[in-house]
């Protein structure tokens, strides 16, 4: 295996790793899960005054659970359909 082929192979593996790492589904899913946990905890700790402001509906709890569901959807989607590695470029010797 020539040095050029070895270098191209190494770059392809780094490119595939970067493509998987920076998949937008991972970023969106992770952010929604983190913020969903924070908002859900805020909803669980809501006072009676907070509930009265929202006409008896615990908005933080329901919003947090919705955000958790959406974030988990993105992460499951990423797990079930991972990003295909980029196709290798033709190398001329």
PDB file of N, CA, C and O in Angstrom:
ATOM      1  N   UNK A   1       0.853  -1.167   0.000  1.00  0.00           N
ATOM      2  CA  UNK A   1       0.000   0.000   0.000  1.00  0.00           C
ATOM      3  C   UNK A   1       0.902   1.236   0.000  1.00  0.00           C
ATOM      4  O   UNK A   1       1.801   1.359   0.833  1.00  0.00           O
ATOM      5  N   UNK A   2       0.659   2.124  -0.918  1.00  0.00           N
ATOM      6  CA  UNK A   2       1.499   3.311  -1.035  1.00  0.00           C
ATOM      7  C   UNK A   2       1.162   4.314   0.067  1.00  0.00           C
ATOM      8  O   UNK A   2       0.135   4.202   0.736  1.00  0.00           O
ATOM      9  N   UNK A   3       2.045   5.291   0.239  1.00  0.00           N
ATOM     10  CA  UNK A   3       1.836   6.316   1.254  1.00  0.00           C
ATOM     11  C   UNK A   3       0.584   7.130   0.957  1.00  0.00           C
ATOM     12  O   UNK A   3      -0.144   7.508   1.875  1.00  0.00           O
ATOM     13  N   UNK A   4       0.329   7.402  -0.318  1.00  0.00           N
ATOM     14  CA  UNK A   4      -0.842   8.177  -0.703  1.00  0.00           C
ATOM     15  C   UNK A   4      -2.128   7.431  -0.352  1.00  0.00           C
ATOM     16  O   UNK A   4      -3.069   8.019   0.181  1.00  0.00           O
ATOM     17  N   UNK A   5      -2.162   6.147  -0.652  1.00  0.00           N
ATOM     18  CA  UNK A   5      -3.345   5.351  -0.332  1.00  0.00           C
ATOM     19  C   UNK A   5      -3.558   5.279   1.175  1.00  0.00           C
ATOM     20  O   UNK A   5      -4.692   5.352   1.646  1.00  0.00           O
ATOM     21  N   UNK A   6      -2.483   5.137   1.925  1.00  0.00           N
ATOM     22  CA  UNK A   6      -2.583   5.061   3.379  1.00  0.00           C
ATOM     23  C   UNK A   6      -3.100   6.394   3.939  1.00  0.00           C
ATOM     24  O   UNK A   6      -3.930   6.411   4.847  1.00  0.00           O
ATOM     25  N   UNK A   7      -2.608   7.494   3.397  1.00  0.00           N
ATOM     26  CA  UNK A   7      -3.046   8.819   3.840  1.00  0.00           C
ATOM     27  C   UNK A   7      -4.522   9.043   3.500  1.00  0.00           C
ATOM     28  O   UNK A   7      -5.275   9.578   4.314  1.00  0.00           O
ATOM     29  N   UNK A   8      -4.924   8.639   2.313  1.00  0.00           N
ATOM     30  CA  UNK A   8      -6.323   8.780   1.910  1.00  0.00           C
ATOM     31  C   UNK A   8      -7.218   7.926   2.804  1.00  0.00           C
ATOM     32  O   UNK A   8      -8.295   8.369   3.203  1.00  0.00           O
ATOM     33  N   UNK A   9      -6.789   6.725   3.118  1.00  0.00           N
ATOM     34  CA  UNK A   9      -7.559   5.854   3.990  1.00  0.00           C
ATOM     35  C   UNK A   9      -7.718   6.467   5.384  1.00  0.00           C
ATOM     36  O   UNK A   9      -8.794   6.398   5.980  1.00  0.00           O
ATOM     37  N   UNK A  10      -6.658   7.056   5.890  1.00  0.00           N
ATOM     38  CA  UNK A  10      -6.709   7.693   7.202  1.00  0.00           C
ATOM     39  C   UNK A  10      -7.647   8.896   7.195  1.00  0.00           C
ATOM     40  O   UNK A  10      -8.412   9.091   8.140  1.00  0.00           O
ATOM     41  N   UNK A  11      -7.594   9.696   6.146  1.00  0.00           N
ATOM     42  CA  UNK A  11      -8.479  10.863   6.037  1.00  0.00           C
ATOM     43  C   UNK A  11      -9.942  10.448   5.911  1.00  0.00           C
ATOM     44  O   UNK A  11     -10.829  11.105   6.456  1.00  0.00           O
ATOM     45  N   UNK A  12     -10.191   9.351   5.189  1.00  0.00           N
ATOM     46  CA  UNK A  12     -11.560   8.861   5.045  1.00  0.00           C
ATOM     47  C   UNK A  12     -12.127   8.423   6.388  1.00  0.00           C
ATOM     48  O   UNK A  12     -13.288   8.695   6.693  1.00  0.00           O
ATOM     49  N   UNK A  13     -11.315   7.749   7.189  1.00  0.00           N
ATOM     50  CA  UNK A  13     -11.813   7.301   8.490  1.00  0.00           C
ATOM     51  C   UNK A  13     -12.068   8.498   9.405  1.00  0.00           C
ATOM     52  O   UNK A  13     -13.050   8.493  10.148  1.00  0.00           O
ATOM     53  N   UNK A  14     -11.214   9.521   9.371  1.00  0.00           N
ATOM     54  CA  UNK A  14     -11.437  10.730  10.165  1.00  0.00           C
ATOM     55  C   UNK A  14     -12.686  11.467   9.691  1.00  0.00           C
ATOM     56  O   UNK A  14     -13.440  12.001  10.505  1.00  0.00           O
ATOM     57  N   UNK A  15     -12.902  11.498   8.392  1.00  0.00           N
ATOM     58  CA  UNK A  15     -14.064  12.177   7.832  1.00  0.00           C
ATOM     59  C   UNK A  15     -15.351  11.472   8.254  1.00  0.00           C
ATOM     60  O   UNK A  15     -16.337  12.129   8.589  1.00  0.00           O
ATOM     61  N   UNK A  16     -15.348  10.156   8.240  1.00  0.00           N
ATOM     62  CA  UNK A  16     -16.536   9.397   8.648  1.00  0.00           C
ATOM     63  C   UNK A  16     -16.836   9.619  10.120  1.00  0.00           C
ATOM     64  O   UNK A  16     -17.997   9.749  10.508  1.00  0.00           O
ATOM     65  N   UNK A  17     -15.793   9.664  10.941  1.00  0.00           N
ATOM     66  CA  UNK A  17     -15.988   9.911  12.368  1.00  0.00           C
ATOM     67  C   UNK A  17     -16.544  11.306  12.600  1.00  0.00           C
ATOM     68  O   UNK A  17     -17.447  11.476  13.419  1.00  0.00           O
ATOM     69  N   UNK A  18     -16.031  12.299  11.907  1.00  0.00           N
ATOM     70  CA  UNK A  18     -16.523  13.670  12.050  1.00  0.00           C
ATOM     71  C   UNK A  18     -17.966  13.783  11.574  1.00  0.00           C
ATOM     72  O   UNK A  18     -18.758  14.510  12.174  1.00  0.00           O
ATOM     73  N   UNK A  19     -18.315  13.083  10.516  1.00  0.00           N
ATOM     74  CA  UNK A  19     -19.693  13.125  10.005  1.00  0.00           C
ATOM     75  C   UNK A  19     -20.662  12.545  11.029  1.00  0.00           C
ATOM     76  O   UNK A  19     -21.755  13.078  11.216  1.00  0.00           O
ATOM     77  N   UNK A  20     -20.277  11.473  11.684  1.00  0.00           N
ATOM     78  CA  UNK A  20     -21.145  10.881  12.707  1.00  0.00           C
ATOM     79  C   UNK A  20     -21.215  11.766  13.946  1.00  0.00           C
ATOM     80  O   UNK A  20     -22.281  11.909  14.547  1.00  0.00           O
ATOM     81  N   UNK A  21     -20.091  12.359  14.331  1.00  0.00           N
ATOM     82  CA  UNK A  21     -20.037  13.165  15.539  1.00  0.00           C
ATOM     83  C   UNK A  21     -20.872  14.437  15.412  1.00  0.00           C
ATOM     84  O   UNK A  21     -21.546  14.828  16.366  1.00  0.00           O
ATOM     85  N   UNK A  22     -20.838  15.083  14.256  1.00  0.00           N
ATOM     86  CA  UNK A  22     -21.525  16.348  14.070  1.00  0.00           C
ATOM     87  C   UNK A  22     -22.846  16.199  13.329  1.00  0.00           C
ATOM     88  O   UNK A  22     -23.306  17.146  12.690  1.00  0.00           O
ATOM     89  N   UNK A  23     -23.461  15.025  13.406  1.00  0.00           N
ATOM     90  CA  UNK A  23     -24.780  14.825  12.817  1.00  0.00           C
ATOM     91  C   UNK A  23     -25.765  15.739  13.546  1.00  0.00           C
ATOM     92  O   UNK A  23     -25.800  15.756  14.777  1.00  0.00           O
ATOM     93  N   UNK A  24     -26.556  16.488  12.803  1.00  0.00           N
ATOM     94  CA  UNK A  24     -27.456  17.481  13.386  1.00  0.00           C
ATOM     95  C   UNK A  24     -28.495  16.831  14.296  1.00  0.00           C
ATOM     96  O   UNK A  24     -28.979  17.465  15.234  1.00  0.00           O
ATOM     97  N   UNK A  25     -28.839  15.578  14.029  1.00  0.00           N
ATOM     98  CA  UNK A  25     -29.805  14.892  14.893  1.00  0.00           C
ATOM     99  C   UNK A  25     -29.243  14.693  16.293  1.00  0.00           C
ATOM    100  O   UNK A  25     -29.980  14.773  17.276  1.00  0.00           O
ATOM    101  N   UNK A  26     -27.958  14.436  16.391  1.00  0.00           N
ATOM    102  CA  UNK A  26     -27.317  14.261  17.703  1.00  0.00           C
ATOM    103  C   UNK A  26     -27.337  15.579  18.477  1.00  0.00           C
ATOM    104  O   UNK A  26     -27.614  15.592  19.677  1.00  0.00           O
ATOM    105  N   UNK A  27     -27.048  16.670  17.800  1.00  0.00           N
ATOM    106  CA  UNK A  27     -26.997  17.976  18.457  1.00  0.00           C
ATOM    107  C   UNK A  27     -28.394  18.403  18.902  1.00  0.00           C
ATOM    108  O   UNK A  27     -28.582  18.816  20.046  1.00  0.00           O
ATOM    109  N   UNK A  28     -29.373  18.306  18.004  1.00  0.00           N
ATOM    110  CA  UNK A  28     -30.743  18.711  18.341  1.00  0.00           C
ATOM    111  C   UNK A  28     -31.312  17.807  19.430  1.00  0.00           C
ATOM    112  O   UNK A  28     -31.908  18.292  20.392  1.00  0.00           O
ATOM    113  N   UNK A  29     -31.132  16.506  19.285  1.00  0.00           N
ATOM    114  CA  UNK A  29     -31.644  15.571  20.284  1.00  0.00           C
ATOM    115  C   UNK A  29     -31.022  15.797  21.645  1.00  0.00           C
ATOM    116  O   UNK A  29     -31.720  15.784  22.659  1.00  0.00           O
ATOM    117  N   UNK A  30     -29.718  16.003  21.676  1.00  0.00           N
ATOM    118  CA  UNK A  30     -29.045  16.223  22.950  1.00  0.00           C
ATOM    119  C   UNK A  30     -29.508  17.494  23.639  1.00  0.00           C
ATOM    120  O   UNK A  30     -29.740  17.505  24.848  1.00  0.00           O
ATOM    121  N   UNK A  31     -29.642  18.573  22.863  1.00  0.00           N
ATOM    122  CA  UNK A  31     -30.100  19.834  23.450  1.00  0.00           C
ATOM    123  C   UNK A  31     -31.532  19.726  23.963  1.00  0.00           C
ATOM    124  O   UNK A  31     -31.836  20.227  25.046  1.00  0.00           O
ATOM    125  N   UNK A  32     -32.408  19.085  23.211  1.00  0.00           N
ATOM    126  CA  UNK A  32     -33.787  18.940  23.668  1.00  0.00           C
ATOM    127  C   UNK A  32     -33.867  18.075  24.917  1.00  0.00           C
ATOM    128  O   UNK A  32     -34.684  18.347  25.797  1.00  0.00           O
ATOM    129  N   UNK A  33     -33.047  17.047  25.016  1.00  0.00           N
ATOM    130  CA  UNK A  33     -33.070  16.206  26.210  1.00  0.00           C
ATOM    131  C   UNK A  33     -32.569  17.002  27.419  1.00  0.00           C
ATOM    132  O   UNK A  33     -33.173  16.943  28.490  1.00  0.00           O
ATOM    133  N   UNK A  34     -31.485  17.734  27.255  1.00  0.00           N
ATOM    134  CA  UNK A  34     -30.942  18.510  28.381  1.00  0.00           C
ATOM    135  C   UNK A  34     -31.950  19.566  28.835  1.00  0.00           C
ATOM    136  O   UNK A  34     -32.248  19.666  30.025  1.00  0.00           O
ATOM    137  N   UNK A  35     -32.474  20.350  27.897  1.00  0.00           N
ATOM    138  CA  UNK A  35     -33.436  21.380  28.273  1.00  0.00           C
ATOM    139  C   UNK A  35     -34.747  20.758  28.768  1.00  0.00           C
ATOM    140  O   UNK A  35     -35.402  21.316  29.648  1.00  0.00           O
ATOM    141  N   UNK A  36     -35.126  19.625  28.217  1.00  0.00           N
ATOM    142  CA  UNK A  36     -36.330  18.940  28.679  1.00  0.00           C
ATOM    143  C   UNK A  36     -36.215  18.492  30.119  1.00  0.00           C
ATOM    144  O   UNK A  36     -37.178  18.593  30.880  1.00  0.00           O
ATOM    145  N   UNK A  37     -35.046  17.997  30.506  1.00  0.00           N
ATOM    146  CA  UNK A  37     -34.832  17.598  31.903  1.00  0.00           C
ATOM    147  C   UNK A  37     -34.931  18.821  32.815  1.00  0.00           C
ATOM    148  O   UNK A  37     -35.559  18.760  33.872  1.00  0.00           O
ATOM    149  N   UNK A  38     -34.312  19.929  32.407  1.00  0.00           N
ATOM    150  CA  UNK A  38     -34.340  21.140  33.231  1.00  0.00           C
ATOM    151  C   UNK A  38     -35.774  21.659  33.399  1.00  0.00           C
ATOM    152  O   UNK A  38     -36.196  21.985  34.509  1.00  0.00           O
ATOM    153  N   UNK A  39     -36.511  21.733  32.297  1.00  0.00           N
ATOM    154  CA  UNK A  39     -37.879  22.261  32.360  1.00  0.00           C
ATOM    155  C   UNK A  39     -38.799  21.292  33.099  1.00  0.00           C
ATOM    156  O   UNK A  39     -39.706  21.734  33.804  1.00  0.00           O
ATOM    157  N   UNK A  40     -38.590  19.989  32.957  1.00  0.00           N
ATOM    158  CA  UNK A  40     -39.403  19.015  33.686  1.00  0.00           C
ATOM    159  C   UNK A  40     -39.170  19.136  35.186  1.00  0.00           C
ATOM    160  O   UNK A  40     -40.119  19.079  35.968  1.00  0.00           O
ATOM    161  N   UNK A  41     -37.920  19.301  35.590  1.00  0.00           N
ATOM    162  CA  UNK A  41     -37.630  19.485  37.015  1.00  0.00           C
ATOM    163  C   UNK A  41     -38.281  20.765  37.527  1.00  0.00           C
ATOM    164  O   UNK A  41     -38.813  20.791  38.637  1.00  0.00           O
ATOM    165  N   UNK A  42     -38.240  21.825  36.724  1.00  0.00           N
ATOM    166  CA  UNK A  42     -38.919  23.070  37.115  1.00  0.00           C
ATOM    167  C   UNK A  42     -40.424  22.840  37.245  1.00  0.00           C
ATOM    168  O   UNK A  42     -41.068  23.421  38.119  1.00  0.00           O
ATOM    169  N   UNK A  43     -40.976  22.006  36.391  1.00  0.00           N
ATOM    170  CA  UNK A  43     -42.400  21.707  36.473  1.00  0.00           C
ATOM    171  C   UNK A  43     -42.751  20.867  37.684  1.00  0.00           C
ATOM    172  O   UNK A  43     -43.826  21.029  38.260  1.00  0.00           O
ATOM    173  N   UNK A  44     -41.858  19.973  38.076  1.00  0.00           N
ATOM    174  CA  UNK A  44     -42.106  19.157  39.260  1.00  0.00           C
ATOM    175  C   UNK A  44     -42.009  19.986  40.543  1.00  0.00           C
ATOM    176  O   UNK A  44     -42.626  19.649  41.554  1.00  0.00           O
ATOM    177  N   UNK A  45     -41.242  21.056  40.495  1.00  0.00           N
ATOM    178  CA  UNK A  45     -41.058  21.913  41.666  1.00  0.00           C
ATOM    179  C   UNK A  45     -41.981  23.137  41.650  1.00  0.00           C
ATOM    180  O   UNK A  45     -41.771  24.070  42.425  1.00  0.00           O
ATOM    181  N   UNK A  46     -42.980  23.148  40.796  1.00  0.00           N
ATOM    182  CA  UNK A  46     -43.855  24.310  40.651  1.00  0.00           C
ATOM    183  C   UNK A  46     -44.685  24.525  41.916  1.00  0.00           C
ATOM    184  O   UNK A  46     -45.159  23.575  42.539  1.00  0.00           O
ATOM    185  N   UNK A  47     -44.845  25.797  42.274  1.00  0.00           N
ATOM    186  CA  UNK A  47     -45.645  26.150  43.453  1.00  0.00           C
ATOM    187  C   UNK A  47     -47.106  26.357  43.042  1.00  0.00           C
ATOM    188  O   UNK A  47     -47.443  26.379  41.858  1.00  0.00           O
ATOM    189  N   UNK A  48     -47.943  26.506  44.040  1.00  0.00           N
ATOM    190  CA  UNK A  48     -49.356  26.755  43.762  1.00  0.00           C
ATOM    191  C   UNK A  48     -49.549  28.095  43.046  1.00  0.00           C
ATOM    192  O   UNK A  48     -50.444  28.235  42.213  1.00  0.00           O
ATOM    193  N   UNK A  49     -48.714  29.068  43.372  1.00  0.00           N
ATOM    194  CA  UNK A  49     -48.813  30.378  42.710  1.00  0.00           C
ATOM    195  C   UNK A  49     -48.486  30.244  41.223  1.00  0.00           C
ATOM    196  O   UNK A  49     -49.128  30.875  40.384  1.00  0.00           O
ATOM    197  N   UNK A  50     -47.485  29.419  40.900  1.00  0.00           N
ATOM    198  CA  UNK A  50     -47.145  29.198  39.489  1.00  0.00           C
ATOM    199  C   UNK A  50     -48.294  28.521  38.748  1.00  0.00           C
ATOM    200  O   UNK A  50     -48.599  28.875  37.609  1.00  0.00           O
ATOM    201  N   UNK A  51     -48.922  27.556  39.392  1.00  0.00           N
ATOM    202  CA  UNK A  51     -50.053  26.858  38.762  1.00  0.00           C
ATOM    203  C   UNK A  51     -51.248  27.789  38.585  1.00  0.00           C
ATOM    204  O   UNK A  51     -51.963  27.698  37.587  1.00  0.00           O
ATOM    205  N   UNK A  52     -51.468  28.679  39.542  1.00  0.00           N
ATOM    206  CA  UNK A  52     -52.574  29.636  39.415  1.00  0.00           C
ATOM    207  C   UNK A  52     -52.352  30.590  38.247  1.00  0.00           C
ATOM    208  O   UNK A  52     -53.309  30.971  37.573  1.00  0.00           O
ATOM    209  N   UNK A  53     -51.102  30.982  37.996  1.00  0.00           N
ATOM    210  CA  UNK A  53     -50.800  31.859  36.860  1.00  0.00           C
ATOM    211  C   UNK A  53     -51.164  31.199  35.539  1.00  0.00           C
ATOM    212  O   UNK A  53     -51.546  31.881  34.588  1.00  0.00           O
ATOM    213  N   UNK A  54     -51.047  29.879  35.472  1.00  0.00           N
ATOM    214  CA  UNK A  54     -51.295  29.143  34.231  1.00  0.00           C
ATOM    215  C   UNK A  54     -52.654  28.459  34.236  1.00  0.00           C
ATOM    216  O   UNK A  54     -52.858  27.482  33.516  1.00  0.00           O
ATOM    217  N   UNK A  55     -53.576  28.956  35.030  1.00  0.00           N
ATOM    218  CA  UNK A  55     -54.942  28.449  35.118  1.00  0.00           C
ATOM    219  C   UNK A  55     -54.978  26.971  35.493  1.00  0.00           C
ATOM    220  O   UNK A  55     -55.794  26.208  34.975  1.00  0.00           O
ATOM    221  N   UNK A  56     -54.092  26.579  36.394  1.00  0.00           N
ATOM    222  CA  UNK A  56     -54.101  25.212  36.924  1.00  0.00           C
ATOM    223  C   UNK A  56     -53.363  24.187  36.086  1.00  0.00           C
ATOM    224  O   UNK A  56     -53.320  23.012  36.451  1.00  0.00           O
ATOM    225  N   UNK A  57     -52.785  24.603  34.975  1.00  0.00           N
ATOM    226  CA  UNK A  57     -52.054  23.665  34.107  1.00  0.00           C
ATOM    227  C   UNK A  57     -50.565  23.818  34.383  1.00  0.00           C
ATOM    228  O   UNK A  57     -50.039  24.931  34.379  1.00  0.00           O
ATOM    229  N   UNK A  58     -49.902  22.723  34.618  1.00  0.00           N
ATOM    230  CA  UNK A  58     -48.462  22.757  34.880  1.00  0.00           C
ATOM    231  C   UNK A  58     -47.728  22.796  33.535  1.00  0.00           C
ATOM    232  O   UNK A  58     -47.316  21.765  33.004  1.00  0.00           O
ATOM    233  N   UNK A  59     -47.577  24.004  33.004  1.00  0.00           N
ATOM    234  CA  UNK A  59     -47.020  24.190  31.665  1.00  0.00           C
ATOM    235  C   UNK A  59     -45.582  23.703  31.596  1.00  0.00           C
ATOM    236  O   UNK A  59     -45.189  23.073  30.614  1.00  0.00           O
ATOM    237  N   UNK A  60     -44.790  23.988  32.631  1.00  0.00           N
ATOM    238  CA  UNK A  60     -43.394  23.553  32.618  1.00  0.00           C
ATOM    239  C   UNK A  60     -43.280  22.033  32.553  1.00  0.00           C
ATOM    240  O   UNK A  60     -42.436  21.500  31.833  1.00  0.00           O
ATOM    241  N   UNK A  61     -44.120  21.346  33.297  1.00  0.00           N
ATOM    242  CA  UNK A  61     -44.068  19.885  33.284  1.00  0.00           C
ATOM    243  C   UNK A  61     -44.407  19.329  31.903  1.00  0.00           C
ATOM    244  O   UNK A  61     -43.691  18.473  31.384  1.00  0.00           O
ATOM    245  N   UNK A  62     -45.493  19.812  31.309  1.00  0.00           N
ATOM    246  CA  UNK A  62     -45.909  19.293  30.009  1.00  0.00           C
ATOM    247  C   UNK A  62     -44.939  19.684  28.897  1.00  0.00           C
ATOM    248  O   UNK A  62     -44.665  18.890  27.997  1.00  0.00           O
ATOM    249  N   UNK A  63     -44.424  20.904  28.964  1.00  0.00           N
ATOM    250  CA  UNK A  63     -43.447  21.332  27.970  1.00  0.00           C
ATOM    251  C   UNK A  63     -42.165  20.519  28.102  1.00  0.00           C
ATOM    252  O   UNK A  63     -41.592  20.093  27.100  1.00  0.00           O
ATOM    253  N   UNK A  64     -41.716  20.305  29.332  1.00  0.00           N
ATOM    254  CA  UNK A  64     -40.508  19.514  29.570  1.00  0.00           C
ATOM    255  C   UNK A  64     -40.656  18.086  29.080  1.00  0.00           C
ATOM    256  O   UNK A  64     -39.735  17.537  28.475  1.00  0.00           O
ATOM    257  N   UNK A  65     -41.803  17.483  29.334  1.00  0.00           N
ATOM    258  CA  UNK A  65     -42.029  16.118  28.850  1.00  0.00           C
ATOM    259  C   UNK A  65     -42.073  16.070  27.324  1.00  0.00           C
ATOM    260  O   UNK A  65     -41.573  15.126  26.712  1.00  0.00           O
ATOM    261  N   UNK A  66     -42.672  17.090  26.715  1.00  0.00           N
ATOM    262  CA  UNK A  66     -42.682  17.165  25.252  1.00  0.00           C
ATOM    263  C   UNK A  66     -41.279  17.324  24.677  1.00  0.00           C
ATOM    264  O   UNK A  66     -40.938  16.712  23.664  1.00  0.00           O
ATOM    265  N   UNK A  67     -40.472  18.150  25.331  1.00  0.00           N
ATOM    266  CA  UNK A  67     -39.095  18.330  24.868  1.00  0.00           C
ATOM    267  C   UNK A  67     -38.292  17.044  25.033  1.00  0.00           C
ATOM    268  O   UNK A  67     -37.492  16.692  24.165  1.00  0.00           O
ATOM    269  N   UNK A  68     -38.502  16.350  26.133  1.00  0.00           N
ATOM    270  CA  UNK A  68     -37.823  15.059  26.330  1.00  0.00           C
ATOM    271  C   UNK A  68     -38.224  14.066  25.243  1.00  0.00           C
ATOM    272  O   UNK A  68     -37.374  13.368  24.690  1.00  0.00           O
ATOM    273  N   UNK A  69     -39.526  14.004  24.938  1.00  0.00           N
ATOM    274  CA  UNK A  69     -39.996  13.079  23.909  1.00  0.00           C
ATOM    275  C   UNK A  69     -39.376  13.412  22.552  1.00  0.00           C
ATOM    276  O   UNK A  69     -38.942  12.515  21.830  1.00  0.00           O
ATOM    277  N   UNK A  70     -39.334  14.703  22.203  1.00  0.00           N
ATOM    278  CA  UNK A  70     -38.758  15.103  20.923  1.00  0.00           C
ATOM    279  C   UNK A  70     -37.261  14.797  20.873  1.00  0.00           C
ATOM    280  O   UNK A  70     -36.764  14.289  19.867  1.00  0.00           O
ATOM    281  N   UNK A  71     -36.548  15.103  21.946  1.00  0.00           N
ATOM    282  CA  UNK A  71     -35.113  14.820  21.993  1.00  0.00           C
ATOM    283  C   UNK A  71     -34.822  13.337  21.884  1.00  0.00           C
ATOM    284  O   UNK A  71     -33.900  12.933  21.175  1.00  0.00           O
ATOM    285  N   UNK A  72     -35.602  12.523  22.581  1.00  0.00           N
ATOM    286  CA  UNK A  72     -35.409  11.077  22.494  1.00  0.00           C
ATOM    287  C   UNK A  72     -35.758  10.556  21.105  1.00  0.00           C
ATOM    288  O   UNK A  72     -35.132   9.615  20.617  1.00  0.00           O
ATOM    289  N   UNK A  73     -36.763  11.170  20.462  1.00  0.00           N
ATOM    290  CA  UNK A  73     -37.095  10.788  19.092  1.00  0.00           C
ATOM    291  C   UNK A  73     -35.898  10.989  18.171  1.00  0.00           C
ATOM    292  O   UNK A  73     -35.563  10.104  17.384  1.00  0.00           O
ATOM    293  N   UNK A  74     -35.250  12.156  18.267  1.00  0.00           N
ATOM    294  CA  UNK A  74     -34.085  12.434  17.421  1.00  0.00           C
ATOM    295  C   UNK A  74     -32.945  11.454  17.711  1.00  0.00           C
ATOM    296  O   UNK A  74     -32.293  10.979  16.781  1.00  0.00           O
ATOM    297  N   UNK A  75     -32.699  11.148  18.979  1.00  0.00           N
ATOM    298  CA  UNK A  75     -31.609  10.238  19.320  1.00  0.00           C
ATOM    299  C   UNK A  75     -31.903   8.803  18.883  1.00  0.00           C
ATOM    300  O   UNK A  75     -31.000   8.092  18.442  1.00  0.00           O
ATOM    301  N   UNK A  76     -33.158   8.374  19.004  1.00  0.00           N
ATOM    302  CA  UNK A  76     -33.532   7.036  18.524  1.00  0.00           C
ATOM    303  C   UNK A  76     -33.434   6.982  17.012  1.00  0.00           C
ATOM    304  O   UNK A  76     -32.979   5.981  16.457  1.00  0.00           O
ATOM    305  N   UNK A  77     -33.848   8.029  16.347  1.00  0.00           N
ATOM    306  CA  UNK A  77     -33.732   8.110  14.893  1.00  0.00           C
ATOM    307  C   UNK A  77     -32.266   7.989  14.473  1.00  0.00           C
ATOM    308  O   UNK A  77     -31.947   7.274  13.523  1.00  0.00           O
ATOM    309  N   UNK A  78     -31.393   8.678  15.171  1.00  0.00           N
ATOM    310  CA  UNK A  78     -29.960   8.587  14.891  1.00  0.00           C
ATOM    311  C   UNK A  78     -29.445   7.173  15.109  1.00  0.00           C
ATOM    312  O   UNK A  78     -28.616   6.684  14.341  1.00  0.00           O
ATOM    313  N   UNK A  79     -29.929   6.523  16.144  1.00  0.00           N
ATOM    314  CA  UNK A  79     -29.483   5.166  16.467  1.00  0.00           C
ATOM    315  C   UNK A  79     -29.994   4.165  15.432  1.00  0.00           C
ATOM    316  O   UNK A  79     -29.260   3.256  15.044  1.00  0.00           O
ATOM    317  N   UNK A  80     -31.239   4.317  14.979  1.00  0.00           N
ATOM    318  CA  UNK A  80     -31.821   3.374  14.022  1.00  0.00           C
ATOM    319  C   UNK A  80     -31.319   3.587  12.599  1.00  0.00           C
ATOM    320  O   UNK A  80     -31.170   2.625  11.844  1.00  0.00           O
ATOM    321  N   UNK A  81     -31.057   4.836  12.226  1.00  0.00           N
ATOM    322  CA  UNK A  81     -30.600   5.162  10.873  1.00  0.00           C
ATOM    323  C   UNK A  81     -29.329   6.004  10.951  1.00  0.00           C
ATOM    324  O   UNK A  81     -29.379   7.214  10.727  1.00  0.00           O
ATOM    325  N   UNK A  82     -28.194   5.387  11.263  1.00  0.00           N
ATOM    326  CA  UNK A  82     -26.954   6.174  11.399  1.00  0.00           C
ATOM    327  C   UNK A  82     -26.532   6.797  10.081  1.00  0.00           C
ATOM    328  O   UNK A  82     -26.953   6.374   9.004  1.00  0.00           O
ATOM    329  N   UNK A  83     -25.705   7.795  10.192  1.00  0.00           N
ATOM    330  CA  UNK A  83     -25.204   8.500   9.019  1.00  0.00           C
ATOM    331  C   UNK A  83     -24.308   7.586   8.197  1.00  0.00           C
ATOM    332  O   UNK A  83     -23.417   6.925   8.731  1.00  0.00           O
ATOM    333  N   UNK A  84     -24.551   7.557   6.903  1.00  0.00           N
ATOM    334  CA  UNK A  84     -23.696   6.744   6.023  1.00  0.00           C
ATOM    335  C   UNK A  84     -22.352   7.439   5.863  1.00  0.00           C
ATOM    336  O   UNK A  84     -22.299   8.658   5.702  1.00  0.00           O
ATOM    337  N   UNK A  85     -21.282   6.685   5.906  1.00  0.00           N
ATOM    338  CA  UNK A  85     -19.975   7.328   5.732  1.00  0.00           C
ATOM    339  C   UNK A  85     -19.854   7.913   4.332  1.00  0.00           C
ATOM    340  O   UNK A  85     -20.447   7.383   3.392  1.00  0.00           O
ATOM    341  N   UNK A  86     -19.103   8.990   4.178  1.00  0.00           N
ATOM    342  CA  UNK A  86     -18.960   9.582   2.851  1.00  0.00           C
ATOM    343  C   UNK A  86     -18.280   8.616   1.891  1.00  0.00           C
ATOM    344  O   UNK A  86     -17.449   7.797   2.284  1.00  0.00           O
ATOM    345  N   UNK A  87     -18.650   8.733   0.643  1.00  0.00           N
ATOM    346  CA  UNK A  87     -18.053   7.847  -0.357  1.00  0.00           C
ATOM    347  C   UNK A  87     -16.610   8.254  -0.614  1.00  0.00           C
ATOM    348  O   UNK A  87     -16.297   9.443  -0.681  1.00  0.00           O
ATOM    349  N   UNK A  88     -15.745   7.281  -0.756  1.00  0.00           N
ATOM    350  CA  UNK A  88     -14.324   7.614  -0.981  1.00  0.00           C
ATOM    351  C   UNK A  88     -14.128   8.232  -2.372  1.00  0.00           C
ATOM    352  O   UNK A  88     -14.775   7.842  -3.344  1.00  0.00           O
ATOM    353  N   UNK A  89     -13.235   9.187  -2.432  1.00  0.00           N
ATOM    354  CA  UNK A  89     -12.902   9.821  -3.709  1.00  0.00           C
ATOM    355  C   UNK A  89     -11.974   8.913  -4.493  1.00  0.00           C
ATOM    356  O   UNK A  89     -11.202   8.150  -3.912  1.00  0.00           O
ATOM    357  N   UNK A  90     -12.049   8.996  -5.789  1.00  0.00           N
ATOM    358  CA  UNK A  90     -11.153   8.201  -6.618  1.00  0.00           C
ATOM    359  C   UNK A  90      -9.742   8.743  -6.488  1.00  0.00           C
ATOM    360  O   UNK A  90      -9.499   9.938  -6.662  1.00  0.00           O
ATOM    361  N   UNK A  91      -8.828   7.858  -6.184  1.00  0.00           N
ATOM    362  CA  UNK A  91      -7.430   8.257  -6.002  1.00  0.00           C
ATOM    363  C   UNK A  91      -6.658   7.870  -7.248  1.00  0.00           C
ATOM    364  O   UNK A  91      -6.676   6.714  -7.671  1.00  0.00           O
ATOM    365  N   UNK A  92      -5.973   8.857  -7.837  1.00  0.00           N
ATOM    366  CA  UNK A  92      -5.148   8.596  -9.014  1.00  0.00           C
ATOM    367  C   UNK A  92      -3.714   8.473  -8.561  1.00  0.00           C
ATOM    368  O   UNK A  92      -3.227   9.278  -7.768  1.00  0.00           O
ATOM    369  N   UNK A  93      -3.056   7.480  -9.062  1.00  0.00           N
ATOM    370  CA  UNK A  93      -1.651   7.255  -8.684  1.00  0.00           C
ATOM    371  C   UNK A  93      -0.728   7.779  -9.721  1.00  0.00           C
ATOM    372  O   UNK A  93       0.489   7.677  -9.571  1.00  0.00           O
TER     373      UNK A  93
END
